[in-house]
Amino acid sequence: MKISIIKSSVDDDTAPTAVATGDKVKFLFIKNIDTNSRSIYIVLDAGTASSSAADGITIGPSESFTARLPNTTVADIHAISSASTAEVIVCALLDDV
């Protein structure tokens, strides 16, 4: 599973910009809406996401995860699902650096 973070403009006078790997993720929300009992595993240190990662975060079916991440970049966040493709909602506030 690949998590894509979408950035949109703040107002009609600000043009949208592309998301870069160095952009900082100031706030992250992930909701697992999968109906097939798949879990999501994420890491925030650019490591390999897995169910056995010592610093991993598990988001089970119908669970959500919310965090303020002042120094985590887009490139630092890696995720995988427990099987096949899982359905999730991902929202993030990014600092365009």
GULOSE-689311 format. One record per residue (C-alpha): y, z, x; residue number from 1. Coordinates in Angstrom, 3 decimals, padded with zeros to 6 digits, always signed. Last residue first. Example, Ala and Ser with C-alpha at 12.3 -4.5 7.8 and 13.67 -1.06 7.14 Angstrom:
2
<node><v>-001.060</v><w>+007.140</w><u>+013.670</u><pos>2</pos></node>
<node><v>-004.500</v><w>+007.800</w><u>+012.300</u><pos>1</pos></node>
***
This chain:
97
<node><v>+023.759</v><w>+002.784</w><u>+009.809</u><pos>97</pos></node>
<node><v>+023.455</v><w>+002.260</w><u>+006.051</u><pos>96</pos></node>
<node><v>+022.787</v><w>+005.775</w><u>+004.758</u><pos>95</pos></node>
<node><v>+020.074</v><w>+005.435</w><u>+002.138</u><pos>94</pos></node>
<node><v>+019.415</v><w>+007.058</w><u>-001.221</u><pos>93</pos></node>
<node><v>+015.829</v><w>+006.502</w><u>-002.269</u><pos>92</pos></node>
<node><v>+013.781</v><w>+005.831</w><u>-005.366</u><pos>91</pos></node>
<node><v>+010.072</v><w>+005.013</w><u>-005.394</u><pos>90</pos></node>
<node><v>+007.991</v><w>+004.658</w><u>-008.564</u><pos>89</pos></node>
<node><v>+004.281</v><w>+004.319</w><u>-007.926</u><pos>88</pos></node>
<node><v>+001.329</v><w>+002.175</w><u>-008.986</u><pos>87</pos></node>
<node><v>-001.636</v><w>+002.318</w><u>-006.638</u><pos>86</pos></node>
<node><v>-003.267</v><w>-000.640</w><u>-004.914</u><pos>85</pos></node>
<node><v>-006.861</v><w>-000.411</w><u>-003.666</u><pos>84</pos></node>
<node><v>-008.053</v><w>+003.092</w><u>-002.891</u><pos>83</pos></node>
<node><v>-006.567</v><w>+006.340</w><u>-001.566</u><pos>82</pos></node>
<node><v>-003.108</v><w>+004.775</w><u>-001.303</u><pos>81</pos></node>
<node><v>-001.144</v><w>+004.416</w><u>+001.921</u><pos>80</pos></node>
<node><v>+002.313</v><w>+005.412</w><u>+003.106</u><pos>79</pos></node>
<node><v>+004.548</v><w>+005.300</w><u>+006.176</u><pos>78</pos></node>
<node><v>+008.111</v><w>+006.611</w><u>+006.389</u><pos>77</pos></node>
<node><v>+009.605</v><w>+006.685</w><u>+009.900</u><pos>76</pos></node>
<node><v>+010.869</v><w>+003.075</w><u>+009.803</u><pos>75</pos></node>
<node><v>+013.193</v><w>+003.893</w><u>+006.878</u><pos>74</pos></node>
<node><v>+014.746</v><w>+006.604</w><u>+009.020</u><pos>73</pos></node>
<node><v>+014.403</v><w>+010.371</w><u>+008.671</u><pos>72</pos></node>
<node><v>+017.423</v><w>+012.396</w><u>+009.823</u><pos>71</pos></node>
<node><v>+018.816</v><w>+013.957</w><u>+006.615</u><pos>70</pos></node>
<node><v>+015.569</v><w>+013.940</w><u>+004.612</u><pos>69</pos></node>
<node><v>+016.223</v><w>+015.603</w><u>+001.255</u><pos>68</pos></node>
<node><v>+012.901</v><w>+015.601</w><u>-000.541</u><pos>67</pos></node>
<node><v>+011.204</v><w>+014.854</w><u>-003.859</u><pos>66</pos></node>
<node><v>+007.506</v><w>+014.275</w><u>-004.473</u><pos>65</pos></node>
<node><v>+005.878</v><w>+013.509</w><u>-007.817</u><pos>64</pos></node>
<node><v>+002.511</v><w>+014.074</w><u>-009.459</u><pos>63</pos></node>
<node><v>+000.949</v><w>+012.095</w><u>-012.320</u><pos>62</pos></node>
<node><v>-001.987</v><w>+011.082</w><u>-010.074</u><pos>61</pos></node>
<node><v>-001.883</v><w>+012.885</w><u>-006.723</u><pos>60</pos></node>
<node><v>+000.877</v><w>+012.836</w><u>-004.135</u><pos>59</pos></node>
<node><v>-000.472</v><w>+013.983</w><u>-000.761</u><pos>58</pos></node>
<node><v>+001.865</v><w>+014.695</w><u>+002.146</u><pos>57</pos></node>
<node><v>+000.606</v><w>+014.300</w><u>+005.684</u><pos>56</pos></node>
<node><v>+001.395</v><w>+016.537</w><u>+008.656</u><pos>55</pos></node>
<node><v>-002.224</v><w>+017.005</w><u>+009.723</u><pos>54</pos></node>
<node><v>-003.113</v><w>+013.456</w><u>+008.659</u><pos>53</pos></node>
<node><v>-006.571</v><w>+013.505</w><u>+007.031</u><pos>52</pos></node>
<node><v>-005.782</v><w>+011.685</w><u>+003.784</u><pos>51</pos></node>
<node><v>-004.059</v><w>+008.994</w><u>+005.796</u><pos>50</pos></node>
<node><v>-000.616</v><w>+007.761</w><u>+006.832</u><pos>49</pos></node>
<node><v>-000.438</v><w>+006.694</w><u>+010.468</u><pos>48</pos></node>
<node><v>+002.551</v><w>+008.124</w><u>+012.271</u><pos>47</pos></node>
<node><v>+006.181</v><w>+007.053</w><u>+011.864</u><pos>46</pos></node>
<node><v>+007.183</v><w>+010.731</w><u>+011.453</u><pos>45</pos></node>
<node><v>+007.588</v><w>+011.004</w><u>+007.673</u><pos>44</pos></node>
<node><v>+003.967</v><w>+010.755</w><u>+006.597</u><pos>43</pos></node>
<node><v>+002.708</v><w>+009.675</w><u>+003.189</u><pos>42</pos></node>
<node><v>-000.584</v><w>+009.765</w><u>+001.264</u><pos>41</pos></node>
<node><v>-000.730</v><w>+008.447</w><u>-002.302</u><pos>40</pos></node>
<node><v>-003.584</v><w>+009.392</w><u>-004.638</u><pos>39</pos></node>
<node><v>-005.507</v><w>+007.074</w><u>-006.935</u><pos>38</pos></node>
<node><v>-006.789</v><w>+008.448</w><u>-010.252</u><pos>37</pos></node>
<node><v>-006.842</v><w>+005.055</w><u>-012.021</u><pos>36</pos></node>
<node><v>-003.734</v><w>+005.498</w><u>-014.217</u><pos>35</pos></node>
<node><v>-001.263</v><w>+005.262</w><u>-011.330</u><pos>34</pos></node>
<node><v>+002.155</v><w>+006.713</w><u>-012.129</u><pos>33</pos></node>
<node><v>+002.609</v><w>+008.459</w><u>-008.758</u><pos>32</pos></node>
<node><v>+006.282</v><w>+009.423</w><u>-008.586</u><pos>31</pos></node>
<node><v>+008.135</v><w>+009.195</w><u>-005.249</u><pos>30</pos></node>
<node><v>+011.688</v><w>+010.472</w><u>-004.736</u><pos>29</pos></node>
<node><v>+013.482</v><w>+010.304</w><u>-001.385</u><pos>28</pos></node>
<node><v>+016.968</v><w>+011.462</w><u>-000.401</u><pos>27</pos></node>
<node><v>+018.978</v><w>+010.860</w><u>+002.785</u><pos>26</pos></node>
<node><v>+016.788</v><w>+008.037</w><u>+004.079</u><pos>25</pos></node>
<node><v>+018.586</v><w>+006.931</w><u>+007.224</u><pos>24</pos></node>
<node><v>+018.868</v><w>+003.211</w><u>+007.998</u><pos>23</pos></node>
<node><v>+017.204</v><w>+002.315</w><u>+011.305</u><pos>22</pos></node>
<node><v>+014.519</v><w>+000.112</w><u>+009.723</u><pos>21</pos></node>
<node><v>+017.219</v><w>-001.939</w><u>+008.041</u><pos>20</pos></node>
<node><v>+017.731</v><w>-002.425</w><u>+004.305</u><pos>19</pos></node>
<node><v>+019.824</v><w>-005.511</w><u>+003.625</u><pos>18</pos></node>
<node><v>+023.330</v><w>-005.077</w><u>+002.316</u><pos>17</pos></node>
<node><v>+024.707</v><w>-005.074</w><u>-001.209</u><pos>16</pos></node>
<node><v>+028.382</v><w>-006.013</w><u>-001.565</u><pos>15</pos></node>
<node><v>+030.766</v><w>-003.224</w><u>-002.448</u><pos>14</pos></node>
<node><v>+033.539</v><w>-004.012</w><u>-004.937</u><pos>13</pos></node>
<node><v>+031.264</v><w>-003.839</w><u>-008.010</u><pos>12</pos></node>
<node><v>+030.250</v><w>-000.280</w><u>-007.195</u><pos>11</pos></node>
<node><v>+027.621</v><w>+001.572</w><u>-005.188</u><pos>10</pos></node>
<node><v>+025.666</v><w>-001.514</w><u>-004.156</u><pos>9</pos></node>
<node><v>+021.917</v><w>-001.617</w><u>-004.346</u><pos>8</pos></node>
<node><v>+019.279</v><w>-000.537</w><u>-001.895</u><pos>7</pos></node>
<node><v>+015.598</v><w>-001.120</w><u>-002.486</u><pos>6</pos></node>
<node><v>+012.932</v><w>+000.780</w><u>-000.607</u><pos>5</pos></node>
<node><v>+009.591</v><w>-000.915</w><u>-000.310</u><pos>4</pos></node>
<node><v>+006.455</v><w>+001.140</w><u>+000.020</u><pos>3</pos></node>
<node><v>+003.454</v><w>-000.816</w><u>+001.235</u><pos>2</pos></node>
<node><v>+000.000</v><w>+000.000</w><u>+000.000</u><pos>1</pos></node>
***
